[in-house]
C-alpha cells in the first residue's frame, strides 16, 4: 500500500486543507510576501513538491505497470487486422479481408517467478517512496529549525552591532579626553568590524536557508517566517529505544528479493517447457485473386486454434542470461547488507556526537546565564556606584563602556546557546531518522 504524504492528513483533513490553501496563496502571490508558516505545513508542502518524492512516485507507477504486465500474460490478447491485396497467377499469400488473432500463456514456470519479482519490485518502490518522504521531512525540518535559530541569532547580532557602535562613540570621547589610549579605540573598532562580519555571515545563512526551503516547498523565496511555537520538542532517543529497520534498507532488501526471483525465472526458462494458446480467424475473399483456380473447396470463413508447446534443449544464451541475473541478485544482496552496516555506523557516530553536543549545549546555556547575571551586576553598579569612598582596595568605578561590553558579551552568549541548541536538535533528528523513528516525528508534527 502506498503511504500517504503525511499521517496527519488522515486524522485532520481540515488542517490539511488549511495548509494547502496557505501554500497556494503564498505561491500565487506576485511578490514574495513573508508570513509565519508552521513546521507541519512546511514538511507537508515539501513532501508534496520535492523532486525525490515525485521521482519515487513515478517509480511506484512504473512498478505497478510492470506487475500488471507479468500478470496479464495469462489473459488472452486480441488483435484485428486486414491484408487486402491483389495477386495474379499462383497465390503467394492468404486472401484475408479481415483477421483476428488471440494469444496467451497457459503454463510458464519462469513467468511465475517473474510475477513474484514484479511484486517484490512494487514493494521496494513503495518502501523507497516512504523513505524519500521521510528524508524530505528530515531535510525540511532541519532547514526550518535552523532558519528559526539563525533568525534569532541575527536579531542578537544586530543588537550586538548597535552596542558596539555605542562602544566606539564612547571610546572616541574617552580617547579625545585623554582618559583611554588610542589602542582601546582601535580595539573597539575591531570588535565592531568582527561583529559586522558575523552578522553578514548570519544573513548569508538566512538567504541560503530561505532558498533551500523555497526549493523544497515550491513557495517564493523569503516567504516563510518560522513559527517557533510550531516546533515540537525533539526527544533524546538512544540506540536501545526500539530501533527499527529504515524503509530504505527494507527497499534494498525487497530489490534483492526481486532480483532473486528474476534470476530463478531466467534459470527455469532453459530448463522447463512453455505452453501457449493461440487462435486465428480469417475472413477470406476470392475477388482479387485466383485462389479457386488452384485450391478446391474455397470457403470465406476460416478458424484455427490450438496449443503451442516449446521444450528448450540447447539454448546457451538463456543459460548465460540466467548466470547474469544470478550475479545481479548477489550484488543486490551485498548492497543491502552494506546499507545496513552503514546505517549502524551512522547510529554509532550520531550517538557519540550527541553526548558531546548535549554537554556543549549545557555549557553554552550556563555561559548565557552567567553573562546575563554579569550584565545585571554591571547595570546595578552603574546605577548605584561603588557605594564607598575611593581608597586602597576599593573597586574602581565602572565606566560607561563596561555596560556596552557586558551587553555585547551577553548577546554573544545568547547566540552561542542558540547555535548549540540547533546543533543538538539536528543531531537528534538525524539519530531519529537513523533509528527508524521518523514517522513518530511526523505524528508529533500533526499534533502541533
Secondary structure by P-SEA (a helix, b strand, c coil): ccccccccccccaaaaaaaaaaaaaaaacccbbbbbbcaaaaaaaaaaccaaaaaaaaaaaaaaaaaaaaaacccbbbbbbbbcccccccccccccccbbbbbbbcccaaaaaaaaaaaaaaaaaaaaaaaaaaaaaaaaaaaaaaaaaaaaaaaaaaaaaaaaaaaaaaaaaaaaaccccaaaaaaaaaaaaaaaaaaaaaaaaaaaaaaaaaaaccccccccccccccccccccccccccccccaaaaaaaaaaaaaaaaaaaaaacccbbbbbbbbbbbbcccccccccccccccccbbbbbbbbbbbbcccaaaaaaaaaaaaaaaaaaaaaaaaaaaaaaaaaaaaaaaaaaaaaaaaaaaaaaaaaaaaaaaaaaaaccccccccccccccccaaaaaaaaaaaaaaaaaaaaaaaaaaaaaaaaaaaacaaaaaaaaaaac
